[in-house]
């Protein structure tokens, strides 16, 4: 299991890789500035999608995305 610091570092690294450093920082600031209920957001995120469709999309993305940063810790 990773420490909180390791999770933060990997999470921010993933954001920077996906969004670039400026947009990643803006994303973090937006989360800190506004009250945000992750559970409520998550429950409505894919409300119009079936589990099967989401699963197929996730599998397709996984096949095309390199497995960086997901190796088990040694």
CORPELIN-V47565 format. One record per residue. PHI is phi in whole degrees, 0 to 359 (* if undefined). Layout:
phi=PHI
phi=PHI
This chain:
phi=*
phi=278
phi=283
phi=301
phi=296
phi=298
phi=296
phi=300
phi=296
phi=295
phi=295
phi=293
phi=299
phi=296
phi=298
phi=297
phi=296
phi=280
phi=242
phi=89
phi=295
phi=290
phi=293
phi=297
phi=296
phi=300
phi=300
phi=299
phi=299
phi=299
phi=295
phi=284
phi=282
phi=255
phi=298
phi=221
phi=255
phi=302
phi=298
phi=294
phi=299
phi=296
phi=292
phi=252
phi=299
phi=238
phi=300
phi=266
phi=246
phi=280
phi=299
phi=298
phi=295
phi=297
phi=297
phi=297
phi=295
phi=295
phi=295
phi=295
phi=295
phi=298
phi=293
phi=260
phi=254
phi=296
phi=271
phi=267
phi=77
phi=249
phi=289
phi=296
phi=292
phi=263
